[in-house]
Amino acid sequence: LMAGERRRRGGDGPRERPRERLRDRDPKLRQQQKPPRGSGRGRTALALTAAAAALALGLAAAAAEWNRWSEASRLVTPHPAPPAVPPGSTGPLESPTYFWGTYRPHVYFGMKTRSPRAVATGLMWLQHGSNLRHTTDQNDGVSRYGWLMHDGENFGVQEIRDEGLVLRTEFVKQPGGDHGGDWSWRVTVKMEGKGPAPLLSLFFYVATDGQGALRPVLENGTRLAAVAGTAEELGDFTLTFLPPTGEGGEGPKYASYNFLAAGVPGLHRLTDLVQQSLRESSVFSPPGRPRRRFFGVSSTGGLPGESPRGQLLLHQVTLEPPAVLEVTLESGSAAGVRRERLAGPALSTALAWHAATFEQRFEDTFGLGARGVSLPQRRFAQAALSEMLGGIGFFHGRSLLRSERQEEPVPGTESVLFTAVPSRSCFPRGFLWDEGFHLLLLSRWDPALARDILAHWLDLLNADGWIPREQILGEEARARVPPEFVLQHSETANPPTLLLALERLLPDAPLPYLRRLFPRLRAWFEWLNRTQAGPEPFTFRWRGRDTDPERFLNPKTLSSGLDDYPRASHPSVQERHLDLRCWMALGARVLAVLAEHLGESPALYRHMASALSDNDLLDRLHWAPELGTFADFGNHSAAVALRWHRPPPVPGRPPPTPQLRREVREAPRPQFVGALGYVSLFPLLLQLLRADSPRLPALLGSMRNERQLWTPFGLRSLARDSPLYLRRNTEHDPPYWRGSVWVNINFLALRALHGYAQAAGPHQERAAQLYRELRHNLVANVFRQYEATGFLWEHYRDSDGAGQGCHPFAGWSALVVLAMAEDY
């Protein structure tokens, strides 16, 4: 650091001391310092001074290098506390229920083991004349898809609609043996409407990634009847591809078969490998029918120029719908306890039993039938929960990290993560603040599953107590991420919503589990308290705002989770962020309860929770009298706009492209930020305001005011009369948190209003009335959009309630289930 400071000042020599400068100006002092004439002491002293200076420089450089190395080391060093997930606890013997699963949310249908070196299985399909389908993409023309039933453990039913084709994918797991038991798939295909059936190819595959071996078992030299495999976590297993049958149990179905055996450089290249191997040289020739050519796979040996890291065996079945196809995986270690193969009538019986069990468990958990909810709405709620459960993934790899004091990024420690994902099509990876909302629903359905996921997240903590906000682990995950979002910055936080879920899980969680979590939660909270501190005591500021403010109408704050929500126009260290202060109050409150629960001293957390919940202090720091609401504070100007600018021409080059740049028509000054919206509500959302608070009427009024936050579809994120309402942030960035209705914040609003409606106080009836209206509006619109489109959406347009953004988005939008059940 010293060496860096000297370089910034323009020289590498030691800084001159004040006494030395004074001596140079005073002749008497200079005379006193002269050695006797003819003496070598002067030369010796000068030599010693030079040596000392060189030594000081060397030590400073070494110290700077040590600091850089130490910071880089801590960045990638796991936290020293014992792991929250005990070693070995997720293996096939200790956790057989969750060992196999649909842990590949980015593909339409696939399963793998919950282990770093997983064997992956999956389905692709191709309507000849259309495109190969494999990985979920909201722009690929598939009109609807999603899980209708999924219990998160042993069973699932999904429906996919693609250009007139209806695919129904079902799976059932069967326990037994030492390696996670068996499972079976059933894929039913049929066409909507009438007319000639198109030629359809279904591709069933199994692939390894770094370990394990696969051996094809061929029938008649052309049909891949089975795959005999072995793997470290699976032992010996057999994957059998049964011949297709007609729909409804009819006899055998005519089909053509192709198979592919190839090396793969990684699971992220499976689609490319299959696409490259397709050749229009195969012939479909049913007896007495015209012959048709189709694209069939042919062995290529792999992708040119890429070294194989694993094996792929793929079974292609080409037929005319309707048809039923089944695949079974049988574990070698379950052979002694297996009564029969889970196929045909046995599979039908198992599927029917699991479906009935799921429906009963759903009603026992949420009680929607007893509340008089209609059957279509109950089916919708089941699908919302199921899509979240079917979107749970298991990831393994290294994040790419960067310290604010390091120029070059470094790979993080090798990590695993078991997590739900926000969206299978857009965000098939872990997001820190999303996961806290996911766990609110998952903890109601399966507390053990929710505890396991929470523990996995806390095991990502590094030595400093930081968890990267976005988890991009492994090549399959990274292949779906725009390059600008891959790098995770060590100063960037995210709202600690995991503590929302912990607050719900805490009363019934086993004490040994909570003891494993506590040191990690404490370290995470301390990191937030230390690194996100604001300019005054008990204030906080999100780090990591956009660094090029002239590109943006309002520089984004990705770390807050509310990306483009308006903050101070000119980022500075003087900012005070209201939402972060409220999150820290929640964190202190939860940690105080947890510490007391474990017999630890809660005093520190209680003191902080009390200070952060102090309504008078909150008023002083964040109440804006001129706005009549709570607000952020910072260096702000409301007189900003985007204007087209043409950069100056460069001789000999084409005219430069015009750019939208920000113009500031009135200089910024320290003031409250005039943006009424979700951030303004945070003291209410996290229930920091007393039930008799004189500020509640203003917030309730803003919520119900149609010129501000109220819509027939839920609360909009930014008031209609706010300066940046629905304003684009750049040429290419449409408004995101500037007016749309978001289910997660509306859920927090319902939760808070429900609490205020039950608390004695002067605003009780107003809160109750607002709660009833808001709940009806939110639930009715999300259901209406699902019926119209087949999807839950990332957010909803405030003008007409239409779904916007990513779909399916069964992350926090699935919280509508808890709202329907009034379970807060």
N, C-alpha and C positions, 0 to 999 in steps of 0.2 A: 504494500500500500504506500509506503514511504517512497519507494523508487518510482511508483506510478505518479505520485504527487510531484516529484521532481521533474519527471518528463513533461507533465502538464504545464509546469512553470518555465519550461524551455531549457533546462540544463540538467546534467547528471551529477554535477559536483555537490558537495555538502552545502547546506544553506549557511550563510555568513551569520555569525553570532553578533548581537548588539555590542558586546564589549570589544570585539575585534574591530568593528566599524569605528567605535569611539577612539581606540588606540591609533588607528590609521589617521584620524583627523588631528590628534594631539601630539605635537613634536616631542614633548617631555616624555610622554608614554612610549613613543617610538624609541627615544634615546635610551630609556631604561631597559628596553628589551634587547638592545644591541649587544652581542657577545664581544668580549675583548678582541682587539685587532690581532690577527694572526692565529686566533683560536679555531679549532675544528668543531667547537660545540655548536656554532650556528648551523653549519652544514649538517651536523648530526641531528639537531632539533628539527630542521626542515625535513630531513629524510624520515624521521620518526613521525612527524605530522602527516606527511604524505602517505606513509604506511598505515597510520591510523585511519586516515580518510579512506584509503582503499579498503581497509578492513571493514569500516563502517558501511561503505557502499556494498561490499560483498555480503555482509550480514543483512542489510536491508533487502537486497535482492533475494537472498535465501529466505528471509522472512516472508517476502511477498510471494515467492514461489510456494513456500510451505502453506500459506493461507489459501492460495489457489488450489493446491492439491487437497488440503483438508476439506475445503468446501465441496470440491468435486467428489471426494470420497464420501462425505456425509450424504450428499445428494443421492447416491446410489447404494448406500448402506441400509439394510433393513433395520427397523427399530429393535433394540436389544431385548424388549420384553418378551416373555414366552408367547408363542403364537396363540392367537384366538381360536384357530382351527387346530385341534390337537393333531400331531403327525399320525398319519395312517387312518384317521377317523373317516375319511371319505372313500375308502377302498371298498371292494366288492363284499368283503366279509363283514366289516364294521357298518357299512351303509349300503346294503344291497338294494334298498328301495330306490335310491337316487343314483345308482351306479350307471345304468343305461338311461338315456333320455333323449328328447328332441332338442338336444343342446347345440343345434346349429340353426339359430333363428334366421340367418340370412339366406337359407335355402327354403324352397317351398315345402319340401318334405325330406327329412333326413334324421338320422340318429347317430349318436356316438357315446363313448364312455366318458365318465367324468374323471379323466386322467390326462396328464400332459402329453403322453404319446398314444393318443387315442386311435382306435380303428374307427373309420368314418364310413357310414352307409348313406345312400341317398337315392333320389328319384329325379330323372329328367324326362321331358316328353317333347314330342315334335309332331305337330299336325303338318303333314307334308304340304308344302306351299306356304307355310308360316315360319316362325322362328323357334329355335331351340329354347326351351324353358328350363331353368335350373335355379338361379339365384333370384331372390325377390327384388323387384324393381318397380316402383310405382308408375314408371313411364313405359313399361313394356307391353301395355295393352291388355293385361289380364284384368278383367272387369271386376271380379270379386274373389277374395280368398280370405280364409281365417278359420281358426279353431272354433267349432261350435260347442264341443265338450273337451275338457282336458283337466284331469285331476292333479296334474303336477307330479304324479308318481308312476302309475301303471297303465294309463289308458288315455286315448284321445281320438277325436273324430274331427276332421277338417273337410271343408268343401271349397273347391276351386272352380271358378267359371271362366273359361277362356275361349272366346270367339265361337260360342255355341257348344263347346265341349264342357261337360260337367265331370270333374274328378272328385271322388270321395276317398280320402285317405284315412285309414283307421289303423291303430296299433294297440296291442295288448302285451303286457309283460307278465311273465310267470316265474315266481321265485323257485330257487332250487340250486343246489351245488355251491361251489366256492367262488364263482366268478360272475355273479350278478344275474344268474338265471337265464331263461329263454325269452324271446319275444317273437311276435308274428305281426306281419303287415297284411292288410287287405286294401287293394286299390280297385275301385269300381269306376268304370268309365261309360258314359252314355252321351248322346247328343240331345240338345234341346230342339224342339220343333220336329218337323218332318223333312223328308228329302234324303238323298243318298248320303250315306255315312262317308266321311273322309277317311283316308288312310292315316292311321295313328301309330307312332312308335313310342313305346315306353322303355326307358333305360334304367335298369336297376344296377347299382354299383356298390362295390366295397373297395376301400382304399386304405393303405397304410401310410404313415408319415414318420419315417425314421426308424421304426422297429416293427417286427412282426413279419410273417411270411404267409403268402396266399398261394394255393394250388388249385387250378381249375379242374373240375370234374365234368367231362364232356359226354353228351349223349348223341350217338350217331355222328360224331365228329364235328357237328355244327352247333348244337344247342348246349349252352352252358347250364347244365342241370344243377350244379352246386359248386360251392367254393369251400375247400377244406383249409382252415387257417389256424394259425397259432400266434399268440401275442403275449407279451410280458404280463399284462394285467388280466387277459382273458383266458389264458391257457389255450387248450384246443377247443375249436368250435367249428360248426358246419352251417353254412348259409345255403339254403335250398330254395330254388326258383321253381315253383310248381307250374304246370302247364295251365294256360288260361281256360276259363269256362265261360259259358253264356251267362247272362244276367238271370238272377232268380234261381240259381242251382241247376241251370240247364247243362247239357253235356259239354264235351270238349269243344273248344273254339279254334277254328283254323287260324294259324299264325305263321309268319316267317320269322326266323331267328338269325341273329348275328351276335358275335361276341368280340370283345376287345380286351387284350392283355397288353399292358404298357407300363413303362416306368414313368413316375410323375415327379417333377421337381418340387412339388408342394401342393397341398390341397387347394390353394388359391388358383391353381392353373387347371383344375379339372375341366371346367367348361371349355377352355381353349383347346385342351387336348382332345376332347370328344368332338368339338366342332371341326378341328383340323382333320380328324380321322374319317369324317363322313364322305362317302362317295356315292354318286347316283348310278350305281351299277348293280344293285340288288333288285330282285324281281319277286313281286307278290302274285302268286298264281293259284287261287283257290279253285277246286275242282268245278269244271263247267262254267267258269267265270272268266272275263277278260284278264289278261296279264297286265300288271302295272309295275312300272319301275319306281323305286324309292331310294332315299338316302340311307345307306347302311354303314355301320362302322367297319373299319378294316384295320388290322393291327399296323401301327406305324413305328412302334418301338419307343415312342416318346416325342417330346418337342425338340426340334433341332437346336443345337447349341446349348441345351440346358441339361445338366447332370441329374439323373433320377435320384430321388431321396426316398422313394417308396414305390409301392406297386398299386396298380389299378386293374381290377377285373370287372368287366361290365357286360351285362346281359341285355340285349336289345330284343324286344318283342314287338312285331309289327302286325297289326290286325285292324279290323273294322269294328267300331263300337256298335252295340254295347258289349262289355266283357267284364269279367272279374279275374283279378290276378292276386296271388298270395305268395308271400316270401316268409320263410321261417328261419330264425337263428336259434340253434340248439347248442348249449354249452356242453362240452365234454364232461365236465364235473357233475352235471345234473342228470347224467344218463341213468344212474341208479335210482333216482326218485321220480323220474318223469313217467306219468301214467300213459300219456299218448301225445302224439304230435298235435300242436295247437294249430289246426288247419281244418278247413271244411266246416262240418256241423259243430265240431268242438270249438272252433274259433267264433262261429256265430253265437253259440251259447255264452261264451266268455264275454263277447262284446255286449250282448243284451244285458247280462248281469252287471257289468261295469257301468253301463249307461243308466240303469235303474238306480244303482248305488250312488252315482254322481248326483242325480236329480234329488234323491232323498237327502244326501249330505248338504247340497246347496240350500235346500229349504230349511234344514235344521240350523244351518249357519246364519242365513240372512232373513229367513222368515217372510219372503215376499208374498208367497201364496196366502199366508195367514193375514197379511196386511191388505189383501184384496187386489194386489197387482195383477193385471191381465196376463194371460198366457203369452202373447207376443212380447210383452215387456219382460217377462221372466226369461224367455228364450234369449232375448237381447242381453240381459244381465249375465246369463250363463256364458254367452259368447264373449262378453267383455272380460270376465274373469279368465276364461279359458285361453283367450288370445294372449293375456299377460303370462299365464302359466306356460303356454306353448312358446313364448318368447324368452324363456329362461335359457341362458347359454353358459357354456363353460369355455373359458379362454386361457391360453397359455402363451407366454412370450415376454418381451421386454418393451417397456415404453421408451420413447425417445425424449430425453429430458434436457433442459437448459437452465443454468443458473443465471441470475441477472448479472453476475460478475464474471461470467465465462462466455467467451465468444463462440466456442464450438459446442454443439450438443453432444451428449453422451448417452449410450444405452443404459437403461435402468437395470436393476437386478431382475433376474428371471423370476417371474411371478405367475400365479394362477388366480383366476377370478371366476366365481360362480355368481351369476347375477341375472336379473331380468333386464331387458333392453327396452328403450322407449319406443322404437319402431323397427320392425323387421326389414322394412324396405329402405329407410333412410338412415337409421341410427342403430345398426345391429351390433352394439358394443355397450360397455358400461359407462354411465354418466353418474357422477357422484351425487348431485343434488336431486336428480330424477329418482335415484334409488330409494331415498328416504320416503318419497311419496308412494313408490311401488310397494314398499314394505308395509305401509299402513293397510293396504288391501290384503297382501299375502299373509300378514300376521293374523288376520281374522280367519283366513281359510286354513292355514297350516302354520301354527307358531313355530314348530321345529324347523320347517323349511326357511322361514323368515330369519330365525336366529342363525342358521347356517350361512345364509347369504350375508347377513350383517357382519358376522365374524370374518368372512372372506374379505370384505371391504376393509376392515380394520387391519388385516394382515398386510395390506399394501403400504402401511405407514413407513416412512423412512426415518433415519436416525434423528432428524430434526422435528419430526411430528407432522410432516406434510403428506397429504394424499393427492396425487394428480387428479384434476377434475374430470378428465376424460381418459378412459382406459382403452388403449389400442394395443392389444396383446396378440401377437401372432400375425402371420402373413395374410390369413383370410380376413381378419379384422382390418388390417392396414390397407388392403386392396379396395376397401369401401370408403376410405376417408380422403377428402380433398387435402392436398399437400400442406396447405397453410394451417390446417388444424392438427397435424400429426405431432408437432412439437409441443411439449408441456412445459410451462415456465414455472420455476420453483417459487416465485413470489405470488403466484395466482392461487387464490382460494376458491371456495364454492360454499354456498349455504350449508350448514351442518344439519341437513334434514334427517340424517340417520338418527339424530336424537329425538325427532318426532316419533319415529318408529320404536326406538328404545323405550320411550316413555310409555308406549302402549304395551310393549312386551314385558316390561320390568316386573310387574306384580307376580307373574307366574313363571318367570325364567328361573332355572336352577342356579343356585348360588355359585357352584364351581364355574359355570359359564360366565356369570357376571364378574367373577374375580379375574378371569382371563381377559375380559374386555376392559376392565377399569383402568389399568395402566396405559393402555393404548388410547382410550377416550380422553384420559387426562392429558396425555402428550399432544393429542390433536387439538384439544381445546386451548392448551397453553400456546401452541404454535399460532393459532388464530389470534389469541389475545396479544401475542408479542408482535407478530408480523403485520397485522391489519389495524394496529393502533392508530387512532386519529390524533388531531392536533391538541386536544384537551383531554383531561382525565374522563374516562367513561364515554369517549367518542371513538368511532371506528371509521375506517376508510378502505374501500375495496382497492387493492393494488391491481396493476395490469390493465388499466384503461388504454384505449388505442393511443399510439404514440405519435401519429401524424394527424393532428386535429383538423388541418385544413382540408383533408379529404372528406370529412364527415360533417353533416349538418350538426350532429351531436356525437362526440366520440363514444364508441360503445364501451360497455362494462361487462364483458363476457363472464367475469368471475362472479358477478351477482346472480347469474342465471337469467336475468331480465335483459339480456343483450343490449338492445337499442333503446331501452326505456330512458327518457330524458334525464340526464344528470347535469351538473354544472358544465357550461359550455366550454370552459377553459380548465382542463384538469390541473389540479395543484395539490400541494400537501395540506392546504387549509380545509380541504373538503371534509364534511361530516355526513356519513351515509346512514340514513334512518333505518333502512331494512337490516343492514348488518348489525346495528346496535340491538335491534329486536331479536335477531337470531342469537346473538351472544347472551342476551337475557334468558332466552329459552335454554341455551346450553348450560348456563350456570345453574338454572333451576333444576334441570334434569340431573346434572352431576351431583348437586347437593343431595337429592333424593337417593341417588345410587350410592353415594358415599355412606350415607346414614344406613341404608339397607345392608351394606357390607360391614358395618361397624367401624368405618373409617371416619376421620374428622370431616364434617361437612362445613366447617366454619368459613373457610375461604370462599367456597362457592356460594354459601348463603349470603355472605356479605356482598359479593359481586351481584348476585341475583337481586338483592334488595336495592342496591344502588341503581342497577339498570332498569328496575321496575318502578323506581321512584317517579311518580307522575309529575311532581314539581320540577325535578331535574330534567325530565323529558320535555316539559314545557319550555324550560329555559333554553335548551339546546336545539329543539326541533319544531316548536310551534311558531308558525309564521302568521302573526296577526293580520298583516296586509292581505294574506291569501285565505285566511280562515281555515287553515288545515295544517297538518304536520308536513314537513318537507325536509329535503336535503339542504345543506348549506355549502356554498363554494364560490369560486370566482366565476361569475355568471353574467351573460348578456342574453336577453331575449331577442335582440335585434340582429338575428343571423339569418342568412339565406344562402342557398346554392345558386351560383351563377356560372354561365358558360364562359370559359377563358380559352383563348387560343395561345399556346406557347409561342415565343418568338421564333421566326423561321431560321433554319440553318442552311447556309449556302450549299447548293449542290444536292440537297435532300428534298423529298416530297414535303408538301405543306404539313405541319404537325396537326394531329387530330385534336379538336377542341376537347376540353376537360371541364367537368363540373368541379368548381372549387368554392370553398366557403368564403363568404364575405361577412364581415362583422361591421355593422353600421353604427353600433354604439359600443364603446369600450366596456369590457366587463368590469364588475366590481364585486367585492364580497357581499353576498346576499343570499336569501333563501331562493331555491329554484322553483319557479312558478310552473309546476307540472303536477296537477291533481290526477292521481291514478293509484295503481296498486301500491306503490311505495308509501303513499300518504296513509294508507289503511293499515300498515303493518302493526302499529300499536294495538289496533283492534284485532287484526287477524291472529296475532299470537297472544291475545288476551292479556296484554300488559296494563291496559286501562282498567281502573276500578269500575265496578258496576255503577257507581254514582258519579263517575267522572263528568265534569262540565264540558269535556270535549266530545263525548259520545254523540250528543245531538247533531253536531256539525258533520261528523263522519257518517252517521246514519242518514242525514239529509243528503249528503253528496252521493251516497250509494243509491238512494231512491230517486234522485233527480235525473230525468231523462236527458237534460242538456249536459249532464256530466257523466255518471257511470252506469246508470240504469238502462238496460235494454230488455226486450221480451225474451232474451235468450241467455241471460246471465250478465254479470258485471263486466263492462269493457275495461281494458287495461289502462286506457288514458282517456280523460274526460274530453267530450266533444269540444268544449270551449278552451282546451289547452292549446298553446301555440304550436306544438308539434304533432297534434292529432292527425294521424294518417299521413304524415309527411315522410317522403323518402329520405333515407339517410345518405345515400350516394346515388350515382347514376344507376347502379346495378343492385342496390339494396332496398327492396320495398319495405314498408313499415311492418314491424314484427310484433313488438310489445307496445304499439302505439294506437290501440283501439280495439284489437281483436279480443274475443272472449276466451279465456284460458280456464280449463277445468280445474287445474290444481289450485289456483288462487281462489276460484269460486268455492272449492271445497273447504279451504281454510276459512273463508267468509261464512259459509254455512255452519261449520264447526264452532266458530266464535259466536255467531248470532244465536245458535242453539244454547250455548253456555250462558250468554247474557240474558236470554229469555227465561232461564231457570234461576237466575240470581236475583235476589231481592234488590230492588232499586227503582229509581224514577223512570228508567228507560226500558223496563222489562217488557211491557206490552208492545212498545214500538219495535223492539228487537224481534219479538215473537212474530209480529205481522210481517216484518221484512223477511224473516227466515222462511215463512210459509210461501210467500210469493216468489222469492229467489229460488228456492228448491224446486218448485213447480216449473218455473221457466227453464232452469238448467236441464233438469231431467227430461222434460218434454222435448226440448230441442235436440239434445244429443241422441235420444231415441229416434226422433223424426229423421234426422240426417242418416242414422244407421239404416233405417228402413228404406230410405231413398237411394243410398249409395252402397250399402253393404259394409261400411267402414266406420270405425271411430277415427276422429281427426285430431291433428295436433292442436289446432285452435279453430275458432268459429267466427265468421264475419259478423260484426256487430249490427250491420244494417238489415240483414235478412236471415242470420243464423247459419248460413251455408258453411260446410266444412272447408277448412283451408289448411295449407301446409302439407305435412307428410300424412300418408295413410297407407296401411293401417297404423294407428298410433294408440296402441293399447297399453301405453305406459301410464302416466298419471291421468289420462282421460278415462281410464277404467275406474277411477275413483267414483264415477257416477253410480257404481254398484253400492258403495257405502252410503251415498246420499239417498238412494232409493230405500235402503234399509234403515235410514236415520241412525246409522252406527258411527259415532264420532269418538 
